[in-house]
Amino acid sequence: MSDVEHWIRHGVEMRRPLLVKQSLSQSEKVIIVGGGLSGMSCAYRIAQKRPSAEVILIEKSEHLGGVISTWTEEEWVCDLAVNATRAHPAFWRLVKDLNLSKQFQPSRPRAKSRWVLLGEKRHRLSPFTLFKIGPLRLLRAIRGGRKGGVSVAQLLPHKQIADALTLGIVNTTSEHVDADFLMPSMTRFGPIPPLKNSRLKKQIKATYPLFTPKKGAVASFEGGMYSLIDALQNQLESMENVTVITGQSAESPQSVASQFDVSLDSILWTAPVLETDRELTKLSVFAVGYRNEDVAHIDYGYGTLIPDASIPISGILHESDLHHSQRAPEGHRLFRIMAPHARWDGDESKIEESIERLLSGKKPVIFRNLGVQTIPTYPPGYMQGLSQKSIDCSYAGWGVSGVSITHVVDEAERVAELF
Ligand SMILES: Cc1cc2nc3c(=O)[nH]c(=O)nc-3n(C[C@H](O)[C@H](O)[C@H](O)COP(=O)(O)OP(=O)(O)OC[C@H]3O[C@@H](n4cnc5c(N)ncnc54)[C@H](O)[C@@H]3O)c2cc1C
């Protein structure tokens, strides 16, 4: 494949370094550690590309999917982590290859609006948001970002807007987040595309199977994100050259190499990266449902980000507004609440008080604490560090690829292309 073809296939993902040893592709036995979306997609793409290779996937828990999990109760459906995907042809290709096209649909156009709570006021995010930052200040900051290693707070010099963005994506405030990792195109990290950006975008757009996504739109699965995991698991179980082992925790790449009698060259580690000094952040996820008439005053939309640290909630997502498939019983709306542990002490009555103020004074018909999620941190300089890292075995997954599912799914294709 030529450089141009690679860029058309992977887009700006080409700016991200691959932490994969060239020798991995010579292995006849590939051991993949971690059965989240990354490990599963890598197993699928490698086994598909090289039918003669034996692929073994090891997962420490009893089920696959990692952080992806969908809660259901009667007709309520809510994802605990990712609920929808932004557009990327690699993700569309995966959906097509798994025959999931009927269950995969674009988000509802009427749910496009996203808001940020600035003080007591909700501000709708749009190109005019730039005026809140100040176009000249922003331009200067973007130019400064090109030296690399800066934080998102430095790149977007409006503390609340920058915090709202990073809290919504990585559950921490903007001074702690690497701008190269979150927005490599904006900081111009990594290789330069061989085509003009507009031409590249046009060519990428023409490669989407199933349907071409509209600008800014997201898409999701009927039944929630776990539908994807179910289909991937079925696919892996049907492949003769794949073995899935659950309930086995790998201690280290060395221990896995010795257990399976292979060299470190054959190990692909997609579980959280083994660095004891790497901080993780936690957040709790709540599903809150109301009767339509009790939340009629709330505009239809994608959701609201809340940078104000005195409120224990960092985001409210309008689940039933967004998805095409049903997330709430007829006549009801479902909201997903994010409560970062850096702001919330575990007292549920504080969440109830906040939703009463932010959503509705009426009592919700359902209020469920869905559990805790753990998010990796990506401090400033993280991406520069990654690109210079010397590795003992190959690494993939959201610890290294980027935080979203499009990053891990595209990374799996890039890894398999080496085979
Ligand atoms: C709350 C939340 C919201 C999110 N929202 C979005 C969103 O809106 N859009 C988006 O695109 N992405 C979102 N994401 C990110 C997305 O979910 C991740 O990018 C993706 O699921 C990561 O997959 P992974 O396989 O890399 O990691 P994981 O899902 O963490 O999988 C790693 C796997 O490794 C296993 N493991 C760990 N240690 C070992 C060991 N020693 N031996 C064997 N196995 C081990 C774990 O059990 C786990 O199954 C969100 C994530 C969270 C938590």
The ligand as an SDF file (V2000), in Angstrom:
LIG
                    3D

 53 58  0  0  0  0  0  0  0  0999 V2000
  -16.8220    6.0770   31.0250 C   0  0  0  0  0  0  0  0  0  0  0  0
  -16.2080    5.9140   29.6800 C   0  0  0  0  0  0  0  0  0  0  0  0
  -16.7400    6.6030   28.6060 C   0  0  0  0  0  0  0  0  0  0  0  0
  -16.1930    6.4470   27.3300 C   0  0  0  0  0  0  0  0  0  0  0  0
  -16.7640    7.1200   26.2910 N   0  0  0  0  0  0  0  0  0  0  0  0
  -16.2790    6.9600   25.0650 C   0  0  0  0  0  0  0  0  0  0  0  0
  -16.9200    7.5860   23.9630 C   0  0  0  0  0  0  0  0  0  0  0  0
  -17.9180    8.2820   24.1020 O   0  0  0  0  0  0  0  0  0  0  0  0
  -16.4080    7.3790   22.7160 N   0  0  0  0  0  0  0  0  0  0  0  0
  -15.3270    6.5740   22.5150 C   0  0  0  0  0  0  0  0  0  0  0  0
  -14.9380    6.3990   21.3590 O   0  0  0  0  0  0  0  0  0  0  0  0
  -14.7010    5.9550   23.5290 N   0  0  0  0  0  0  0  0  0  0  0  0
  -15.1410    6.1380   24.7950 C   0  0  0  0  0  0  0  0  0  0  0  0
  -14.5420    5.5060   25.8400 N   0  0  0  0  0  0  0  0  0  0  0  0
  -13.2810    4.7840   25.5940 C   0  0  0  0  0  0  0  0  0  0  0  0
  -13.4690    3.3750   25.0640 C   0  0  0  0  0  0  0  0  0  0  0  0
  -14.3940    2.6950   25.8490 O   0  0  0  0  0  0  0  0  0  0  0  0
  -12.1010    2.7250   25.0510 C   0  0  0  0  0  0  0  0  0  0  0  0
  -11.2730    3.3970   24.0990 O   0  0  0  0  0  0  0  0  0  0  0  0
  -12.0580    1.2470   24.6510 C   0  0  0  0  0  0  0  0  0  0  0  0
  -13.1610    0.5430   25.0920 O   0  0  0  0  0  0  0  0  0  0  0  0
  -10.7510    0.6700   25.2060 C   0  0  0  0  0  0  0  0  0  0  0  0
  -10.6090   -0.6840   24.8580 O   0  0  0  0  0  0  0  0  0  0  0  0
   -9.2850   -1.4660   25.2490 P   0  0  0  0  0  0  0  0  0  0  0  0
   -9.4470   -2.8460   24.8180 O   0  0  0  0  0  0  0  0  0  0  0  0
   -8.1120   -0.7020   24.7920 O   0  0  0  0  0  0  0  0  0  0  0  0
   -9.2050   -1.3780   26.8580 O   0  0  0  0  0  0  0  0  0  0  0  0
  -10.0710   -2.0790   28.0000 P   0  0  0  0  0  0  0  0  0  0  0  0
  -11.5110   -2.0200   27.6710 O   0  0  0  0  0  0  0  0  0  0  0  0
   -9.6080   -1.4380   29.2700 O   0  0  0  0  0  0  0  0  0  0  0  0
   -9.6260   -3.6040   27.9420 O   0  0  0  0  0  0  0  0  0  0  0  0
   -8.4770   -4.0990   28.5530 C   0  0  0  0  0  0  0  0  0  0  0  0
   -8.7500   -5.5400   28.9310 C   0  0  0  0  0  0  0  0  0  0  0  0
   -7.5660   -6.0840   29.5000 O   0  0  0  0  0  0  0  0  0  0  0  0
   -7.9360   -6.9380   30.5790 C   0  0  0  0  0  0  0  0  0  0  0  0
   -6.7860   -7.0710   31.4330 N   0  0  0  0  0  0  0  0  0  0  0  0
   -6.2570   -6.1590   32.2850 C   0  0  0  0  0  0  0  0  0  0  0  0
   -5.1640   -6.6550   32.8980 N   0  0  0  0  0  0  0  0  0  0  0  0
   -5.0010   -7.9080   32.4080 C   0  0  0  0  0  0  0  0  0  0  0  0
   -4.0550   -8.9160   32.6510 C   0  0  0  0  0  0  0  0  0  0  0  0
   -3.0520   -8.7330   33.5270 N   0  0  0  0  0  0  0  0  0  0  0  0
   -4.1670  -10.1080   32.0010 N   0  0  0  0  0  0  0  0  0  0  0  0
   -5.1830  -10.3030   31.1100 C   0  0  0  0  0  0  0  0  0  0  0  0
   -6.1110   -9.3740   30.8610 N   0  0  0  0  0  0  0  0  0  0  0  0
   -6.0190   -8.1880   31.4790 C   0  0  0  0  0  0  0  0  0  0  0  0
   -9.0930   -6.1960   31.2230 C   0  0  0  0  0  0  0  0  0  0  0  0
   -9.8590   -7.0430   32.0450 O   0  0  0  0  0  0  0  0  0  0  0  0
   -9.8460   -5.7020   29.9870 C   0  0  0  0  0  0  0  0  0  0  0  0
  -10.7980   -6.6280   29.5470 O   0  0  0  0  0  0  0  0  0  0  0  0
  -15.0680    5.6110   27.1350 C   0  0  0  0  0  0  0  0  0  0  0  0
  -14.5350    4.9010   28.2120 C   0  0  0  0  0  0  0  0  0  0  0  0
  -15.0880    5.0550   29.4740 C   0  0  0  0  0  0  0  0  0  0  0  0
  -14.5150    4.2610   30.6260 C   0  0  0  0  0  0  0  0  0  0  0  0
  1  2  1  0
  2  3  1  0
  2 52  2  0
  3  4  2  0
  4  5  1  0
  4 50  1  0
  5  6  2  0
  6  7  1  0
  6 13  1  0
  7  8  2  0
  7  9  1  0
  9 10  1  0
 10 11  2  0
 10 12  1  0
 12 13  2  0
 13 14  1  0
 14 15  1  0
 14 50  1  0
 15 16  1  0
 16 17  1  0
 16 18  1  0
 18 19  1  0
 18 20  1  0
 20 21  1  0
 20 22  1  0
 22 23  1  0
 23 24  1  0
 24 25  2  0
 24 26  1  0
 24 27  1  0
 27 28  1  0
 28 29  2  0
 28 30  1  0
 28 31  1  0
 31 32  1  0
 32 33  1  0
 33 34  1  0
 33 48  1  0
 34 35  1  0
 35 36  1  0
 35 46  1  0
 36 37  1  0
 36 45  1  0
 37 38  2  0
 38 39  1  0
 39 40  1  0
 39 45  2  0
 40 41  1  0
 40 42  2  0
 42 43  1  0
 43 44  2  0
 44 45  1  0
 46 47  1  0
 46 48  1  0
 48 49  1  0
 50 51  2  0
 51 52  1  0
 52 53  1  0
M  END
$$$$
